[in-house]
Amino acid sequence: MPPPLVGDTLLLYPQYPEVRFSGFLRGCPEAPSDLMDERLRMPGRVLFMGMCPDGRIIGYLCHPETDLAKEVAGRTDFQKTGVFLEVGLGGLREIDIEQFQQASLDLFEETALDLPSDVKAEIIREIKSGIRPTNEREMLLAKLRQIHMMGRIRSRRLDKTGATVPCEAPHCGGFTLEAELGIRPNSLSEPDYLGYEVKQYKVANFTRITSGVLTLMTPEPTGGYYKTDGVEAFIRRFGYPDMSGNDGRDDRLNFGGIHRVGEFHERTTLAIVLNGFNAESGKIVDATGGITLINREGVEAAVWGFAEIMTHWNRKHAKAVYVPSISTKDPLSYSYGNLVRIGDGTDFVKYLQAMASGQVYYDPGIKLENASTAPKTKRRSQFRIKSVDLPGLYNTMDTIDLTA
């Protein structure tokens, strides 16, 4: 195994906008230097990049006159993710399909103990003899169809070991769906399932899937007073006393409420500004800028740097599926609808444009309990959007009936 290369760099030039990849030939024993001559700028060159299981990325650069480059130029069936074309291997192998079906069956039998026997039998037949998926998208839809067929699912989640445990909190719909998909909790900025980010959201009726509000991301600030002085100091300076009137909350400070670009919040006195983004041109003009919470005096209360949040958004949301749910009580259970939406292709500029227009907003749930005795903080920075506004974040968004 060759040693990892050091020095390869991605450089963002926001004024174009353009990203340049440099340094990746350093240490290459047979570097295709003639193909990289900037004076030639040879059109039709093709750079293949593939990720290894250990995280290394290997590449192969080919001349535009090679048969391989010509075949790529003549193909129109490649799926596009951002600026990249995804070159598949002609569909899933038979062993991939068999393994997927067996894994689906094993997971279903582990988690479906409280289903009626006739429903269990129907879903098992669906898994064994249903439509055989040929790619990751079909696999995802097949699994969501099985979950829809289960009807009411007792609220649950997976722990870090993969064991199923009860989930009785008010917002367990996402955990329950993740449990049925076999997703264990983690803090990695990676898609949830088969390359797709999975987002559950509440609706009152499965025929009205564009209703409701959902959370897109929950990143912690990377700068500002929040970062330099800490969460407790941030809440004491910009928060406010709990206004619910509930028992036990008289010594609690909150930091919440909807914060939009250019609108100062009544209680926190803060507004969102997009430092380094020109909404009219739709360009990032300063790559060192960020999504910033400021007060009227210009104090930066919290900052989410473009570099960090851009990586998070593009990495997790390039492909996403949005699944509506309805909850019932006694016991707490969730049902998942037959109409789901798949968003394909996004970029960070779309996200910033949605923020500039007020569609994406900051709606935190941050609090300081026992503020005067034994202070205890809770952090939750949420960026949210109305369900009806989701299509603006993606190049395409398809609504799919799982029962069709």
C-alpha positions as CSV (number, residue, x, y, z in Angstrom):
1,M,0.0,0.0,0.0
2,P,1.5,3.4,-1.0
3,P,1.9,6.0,1.7
4,P,-0.8,8.6,1.9
5,L,-0.1,11.8,0.0
6,V,0.4,15.0,2.0
7,G,-0.3,18.4,0.6
8,D,-3.4,17.9,-1.7
9,T,-5.7,20.9,-1.2
10,L,-9.1,22.1,-2.2
11,L,-9.1,25.9,-2.8
12,L,-12.3,27.9,-3.0
13,Y,-12.3,31.0,-5.2
14,P,-15.7,32.5,-4.3
15,Q,-15.5,35.3,-6.8
16,Y,-15.9,32.9,-9.8
17,P,-17.2,30.7,-8.0
18,E,-14.7,27.9,-8.5
19,V,-13.0,25.2,-6.5
20,R,-9.5,24.1,-7.5
21,F,-7.9,20.8,-6.6
22,S,-4.1,21.0,-6.3
23,G,-1.2,19.0,-4.9
24,F,-2.6,15.6,-5.6
25,L,0.2,14.5,-7.9
26,R,2.8,15.0,-5.2
27,G,4.5,11.7,-4.5
28,C,2.9,9.9,-7.5
29,P,5.7,7.7,-9.1
30,E,4.1,7.9,-12.6
31,A,2.4,11.2,-12.5
32,P,0.5,12.1,-15.7
33,S,2.1,15.6,-15.8
34,D,1.5,16.1,-19.5
35,L,-2.2,15.9,-19.0
36,M,-2.0,18.5,-16.2
37,D,-0.1,21.1,-18.2
38,E,-2.0,24.3,-17.5
39,R,-0.9,25.8,-20.9
40,L,-2.7,23.0,-22.7
41,R,-5.9,22.9,-20.6
42,M,-6.8,19.8,-22.5
43,P,-10.6,19.5,-22.9
44,G,-12.1,16.1,-22.5
45,R,-9.8,14.9,-19.8
46,V,-11.5,12.6,-17.3
47,L,-10.5,12.2,-13.6
48,F,-11.9,9.2,-11.9
49,M,-11.9,9.2,-8.1
50,G,-12.8,6.3,-5.8
51,M,-13.0,6.0,-2.0
52,C,-11.4,3.0,-0.3
53,P,-12.9,1.4,2.8
54,D,-10.1,2.9,4.9
55,G,-11.0,6.4,3.8
56,R,-8.2,6.9,1.2
57,I,-9.2,8.3,-2.2
58,I,-7.4,7.0,-5.3
59,G,-7.6,8.6,-8.7
60,Y,-7.0,7.9,-12.4
61,L,-6.6,10.5,-15.0
62,C,-7.1,9.6,-18.7
63,H,-6.4,11.3,-22.0
64,P,-9.4,12.6,-23.9
65,E,-8.6,10.3,-26.9
66,T,-8.7,7.1,-24.9
67,D,-11.7,4.7,-25.3
68,L,-12.5,5.2,-21.6
69,A,-12.8,9.0,-21.9
70,K,-14.8,8.7,-25.1
71,E,-17.2,6.3,-23.5
72,V,-17.8,8.7,-20.5
73,A,-18.4,11.5,-22.9
74,G,-21.0,9.5,-24.8
75,R,-22.9,8.3,-21.8
76,T,-26.0,10.2,-20.5
77,D,-27.1,7.8,-17.8
78,F,-24.7,8.7,-15.0
79,Q,-26.3,10.1,-11.9
80,K,-24.9,13.5,-10.9
81,T,-24.1,14.6,-7.4
82,G,-22.9,18.2,-7.2
83,V,-20.2,18.5,-9.9
84,F,-19.5,14.8,-9.9
85,L,-20.9,12.0,-12.1
86,E,-21.4,8.8,-10.2
87,V,-20.0,5.9,-12.3
88,G,-21.7,2.7,-11.3
89,L,-20.8,-0.9,-12.1
90,G,-24.0,-1.7,-14.0
91,G,-26.3,-2.2,-11.0
92,L,-26.1,-4.3,-7.9
93,R,-24.8,-7.8,-7.9
94,E,-27.1,-10.7,-7.0
95,I,-25.2,-11.2,-3.8
96,D,-25.8,-7.5,-2.8
97,I,-29.6,-8.0,-3.3
98,E,-29.6,-11.3,-1.3
99,Q,-27.7,-9.7,1.5
100,F,-30.0,-6.7,1.6
101,Q,-33.1,-8.9,1.7
102,Q,-31.7,-11.1,4.5
103,A,-30.6,-8.1,6.5
104,S,-34.1,-6.6,6.1
105,L,-35.7,-9.9,7.2
106,D,-33.4,-10.2,10.3
107,L,-34.0,-6.6,11.4
108,F,-37.7,-6.9,10.9
109,E,-38.0,-10.0,12.9
110,E,-36.0,-8.4,15.7
111,T,-38.2,-5.3,15.9
112,A,-41.7,-6.4,14.9
113,L,-42.5,-8.4,18.0
114,D,-45.7,-6.4,18.8
115,L,-47.2,-6.6,15.3
116,P,-50.3,-8.8,14.6
117,S,-49.3,-12.1,13.1
118,D,-51.2,-11.5,9.8
119,V,-49.3,-8.1,9.3
120,K,-46.0,-9.8,10.1
121,A,-46.7,-12.6,7.6
122,E,-47.6,-10.1,4.8
123,I,-44.4,-8.0,5.3
124,I,-42.2,-11.1,5.4
125,R,-43.7,-12.2,2.1
126,E,-43.0,-8.7,0.8
127,I,-39.4,-8.9,1.8
128,K,-38.9,-12.3,0.4
129,S,-40.7,-12.0,-2.9
130,G,-41.4,-8.3,-3.4
131,I,-39.8,-6.1,-6.1
132,R,-36.1,-6.9,-6.2
133,P,-34.1,-3.6,-5.9
134,T,-31.3,-3.0,-8.4
135,N,-29.8,0.2,-6.9
136,E,-29.5,2.0,-3.6
137,R,-32.6,4.2,-4.3
138,E,-34.8,1.2,-4.9
139,M,-33.3,-0.4,-1.8
140,L,-34.3,2.6,0.3
141,L,-37.8,2.7,-1.1
142,A,-38.3,-1.0,-0.6
143,K,-37.3,-0.6,3.1
144,L,-39.6,2.4,3.6
145,R,-42.4,0.5,2.0
146,Q,-41.9,-2.3,4.6
147,I,-41.9,0.3,7.4
148,H,-45.1,1.9,6.0
149,M,-46.8,-1.6,5.9
150,M,-46.0,-2.1,9.6
151,G,-48.6,0.5,10.6
152,R,-48.3,1.7,14.2
153,I,-44.8,1.0,15.5
154,R,-44.1,1.2,19.2
155,S,-41.8,4.2,19.9
156,R,-38.2,2.9,20.2
157,R,-34.6,3.7,19.4
158,L,-31.3,1.8,19.0
159,D,-28.5,2.3,21.6
160,K,-24.8,2.5,20.6
161,T,-24.6,-1.3,20.7
162,G,-27.5,-1.8,18.3
163,A,-29.9,-3.0,21.0
164,T,-33.5,-1.8,20.8
165,V,-34.6,0.3,23.8
166,P,-37.8,2.3,24.6
167,C,-38.1,5.9,23.6
168,E,-40.7,7.9,25.5
169,A,-39.7,11.5,24.7
170,P,-42.1,13.7,22.7
171,H,-39.8,13.7,19.6
172,C,-39.1,10.0,19.1
173,G,-40.4,9.8,15.5
174,G,-37.0,10.1,14.0
175,F,-35.4,7.6,16.4
176,T,-38.1,5.1,15.7
177,L,-37.7,5.3,12.0
178,E,-33.9,5.1,12.4
179,A,-34.3,2.0,14.5
180,E,-36.4,0.3,11.8
181,L,-33.6,1.1,9.3
182,G,-30.9,-0.2,11.6
183,I,-29.3,3.2,12.1
184,R,-27.3,3.5,15.3
185,P,-26.8,6.9,16.9
186,N,-23.6,8.6,15.9
187,S,-22.1,12.1,15.5
188,L,-20.6,11.5,12.1
189,S,-21.4,14.0,9.3
190,E,-22.4,11.2,6.9
191,P,-25.7,10.3,5.2
192,D,-27.9,8.0,7.3
193,Y,-28.8,5.1,5.0
194,L,-27.4,3.9,1.7
195,G,-26.1,7.3,0.9
196,Y,-29.3,9.1,1.8
197,E,-30.0,11.5,4.7
198,V,-33.3,10.3,6.3
199,K,-35.6,13.0,7.7
200,Q,-38.8,12.3,9.5
201,Y,-41.3,15.0,10.2
202,K,-44.8,15.2,11.8
203,V,-48.0,15.7,9.8
204,A,-51.7,15.6,10.7
205,N,-52.7,13.8,7.5
206,F,-50.7,11.6,5.2
207,T,-52.3,13.2,2.1
208,R,-50.9,16.6,3.1
209,I,-47.2,15.9,3.1
210,T,-46.2,19.5,2.5
211,S,-47.6,20.6,5.8
212,G,-45.5,21.0,9.0
213,V,-42.0,22.1,9.8
214,L,-38.8,20.1,10.1
215,T,-35.3,20.4,11.3
216,L,-32.5,20.4,8.7
217,M,-29.4,20.6,10.8
218,T,-28.3,21.0,14.5
219,P,-24.7,22.3,14.2
220,E,-23.0,24.0,17.1
221,P,-21.6,27.5,16.5
222,T,-17.9,27.7,15.6
223,G,-17.3,31.3,16.6
224,G,-18.7,34.3,18.4
225,Y,-19.5,34.9,22.0
226,Y,-21.1,31.5,22.3
227,K,-17.7,29.9,21.4
228,T,-15.3,32.3,23.2
229,D,-17.2,32.7,26.5
230,G,-19.2,29.4,26.7
231,V,-22.9,28.4,26.5
232,E,-23.8,29.5,30.0
233,A,-22.4,33.0,29.6
234,F,-24.2,33.2,26.2
235,I,-27.5,32.3,27.7
236,R,-27.1,34.8,30.6
237,R,-26.3,37.6,28.2
238,F,-28.8,36.9,25.4
239,G,-31.4,34.6,27.0
240,Y,-34.5,35.5,29.0
241,P,-36.5,34.0,31.9
242,D,-38.8,31.1,31.1
243,M,-42.2,32.4,30.2
244,S,-44.2,29.2,30.4
245,G,-45.4,29.5,34.0
246,N,-44.8,25.8,34.6
247,D,-43.8,24.6,38.0
248,G,-40.1,24.2,38.5
249,R,-39.1,26.7,35.8
250,D,-38.9,29.8,37.9
251,D,-35.1,29.5,38.0
252,R,-34.6,28.8,34.3
253,L,-33.3,30.9,31.4
254,N,-34.1,30.2,27.8
255,F,-32.7,31.1,24.5
256,G,-35.2,30.3,21.8
257,G,-37.6,31.7,19.2
258,I,-37.4,32.0,15.4
259,H,-34.5,34.1,14.1
260,R,-34.5,35.1,10.4
261,V,-32.1,37.1,8.3
262,G,-32.4,40.8,9.0
263,E,-35.1,40.5,11.7
264,F,-34.1,41.4,15.3
265,H,-35.8,39.0,17.7
266,E,-37.9,40.8,20.4
267,R,-36.6,38.8,23.4
268,T,-33.0,37.9,22.4
269,T,-32.3,41.2,20.5
270,L,-30.4,39.2,17.9
271,A,-30.8,38.8,14.2
272,I,-29.2,36.6,11.5
273,V,-26.8,38.1,9.0
274,L,-25.0,36.3,6.2
275,N,-21.5,37.8,6.3
276,G,-19.7,37.1,3.1
277,F,-22.7,36.1,1.0
278,N,-24.2,38.3,-1.7
279,A,-27.9,37.3,-2.0
280,E,-28.5,39.3,-5.2
281,S,-25.7,37.6,-7.2
282,G,-26.1,34.3,-5.3
283,K,-22.3,34.1,-4.6
284,I,-20.1,33.7,-1.6
285,V,-17.8,36.7,-1.8
286,D,-15.8,36.0,1.3
287,A,-15.0,32.3,2.1
288,T,-14.1,33.3,5.7
289,G,-17.6,34.6,6.4
290,G,-20.4,32.8,8.1
291,I,-24.0,32.7,9.3
292,T,-23.9,35.2,12.2
293,L,-26.1,36.1,15.1
294,I,-25.6,39.8,15.9
295,N,-27.2,42.4,18.1
296,R,-27.9,46.0,17.1
297,E,-24.4,47.0,18.4
298,G,-22.8,44.5,16.0
299,V,-21.7,42.1,18.7
300,E,-21.3,38.6,17.2
301,A,-23.2,36.4,19.6
302,A,-22.7,33.2,17.6
303,V,-21.1,32.3,14.2
304,W,-21.4,29.2,12.0
305,G,-18.4,29.5,9.6
306,F,-19.1,28.8,6.0
307,A,-16.3,26.2,5.7
308,E,-17.6,24.0,8.5
309,I,-21.4,24.3,7.8
310,M,-20.8,24.0,4.0
311,T,-19.0,20.7,4.5
312,H,-21.8,19.4,6.8
313,W,-24.6,20.4,4.4
314,N,-23.1,19.1,1.2
315,R,-21.9,15.9,2.7
316,K,-25.1,14.9,4.4
317,H,-27.8,16.4,2.1
318,A,-26.6,15.6,-1.4
319,K,-29.4,13.0,-1.4
320,A,-32.2,13.1,1.2
321,V,-35.5,11.4,1.8
322,Y,-38.3,13.1,3.8
323,V,-40.7,10.8,5.5
324,P,-44.0,12.0,7.1
325,S,-45.2,10.5,10.3
326,I,-48.2,10.5,12.6
327,S,-47.9,9.8,16.3
328,T,-50.5,8.2,18.6
329,K,-50.4,7.8,22.4
330,D,-51.0,5.1,25.0
331,P,-48.6,3.6,24.1
332,L,-46.5,6.2,22.2
333,S,-46.4,4.8,18.6
334,Y,-45.6,6.1,15.1
335,S,-46.9,5.4,11.6
336,Y,-45.1,6.4,8.5
337,G,-46.8,7.6,5.3
338,N,-46.9,6.0,1.9
339,L,-45.9,9.3,0.2
340,V,-42.2,10.2,0.6
341,R,-40.1,12.9,-1.1
342,I,-36.5,12.4,-2.4
343,G,-34.4,15.5,-2.9
344,D,-31.5,15.0,-5.2
345,G,-28.6,17.4,-5.8
346,T,-28.0,20.4,-3.6
347,D,-25.3,22.9,-2.9
348,F,-24.5,25.3,-0.1
349,V,-25.5,28.4,-2.2
350,K,-29.1,27.0,-2.4
351,Y,-29.1,26.8,1.4
352,L,-27.8,30.3,1.8
353,Q,-30.4,31.7,-0.7
354,A,-33.1,30.0,1.3
355,M,-31.8,31.6,4.5
356,A,-31.6,35.0,2.8
357,S,-35.3,34.7,1.7
358,G,-36.4,33.7,5.2
359,Q,-37.3,30.1,4.3
360,V,-34.6,28.6,6.4
361,Y,-34.4,30.0,9.9
362,Y,-32.7,29.5,13.2
363,D,-35.0,28.2,15.9
364,P,-32.9,27.1,18.9
365,G,-33.9,25.2,22.0
366,I,-31.1,26.3,24.4
367,K,-31.7,26.6,28.2
368,L,-30.0,27.1,31.5
369,E,-31.7,25.3,34.4
370,N,-31.1,26.1,38.1
371,A,-29.5,29.3,36.9
372,S,-28.9,30.7,40.5
373,T,-28.0,27.4,42.2
374,A,-26.5,24.5,40.2
375,P,-26.5,25.7,36.6
376,K,-27.1,23.1,34.0
377,T,-27.1,23.9,30.2
378,K,-28.8,22.2,27.3
379,R,-27.6,22.9,23.8
380,R,-29.7,22.6,20.7
381,S,-29.1,24.9,17.7
382,Q,-31.7,24.1,15.1
383,F,-32.0,25.4,11.5
384,R,-35.5,24.7,10.3
385,I,-37.7,25.0,7.2
386,K,-41.4,24.6,6.4
387,S,-42.0,21.4,4.6
388,V,-43.6,23.2,1.6
389,D,-40.3,25.1,1.0
390,L,-38.1,22.0,0.8
391,P,-38.0,21.7,-3.1
392,G,-36.0,25.0,-3.3
393,L,-33.0,23.3,-1.6
394,Y,-32.6,20.7,-4.3
395,N,-32.1,20.4,-8.1
396,T,-34.9,17.9,-8.2
397,M,-37.5,16.6,-5.7
398,D,-39.7,13.6,-6.5
399,T,-42.8,12.5,-4.6
400,I,-43.1,8.8,-4.5
401,D,-46.0,6.6,-3.6
402,L,-44.6,3.5,-1.8
403,T,-47.8,1.6,-2.5
404,A,-47.9,2.2,-6.3
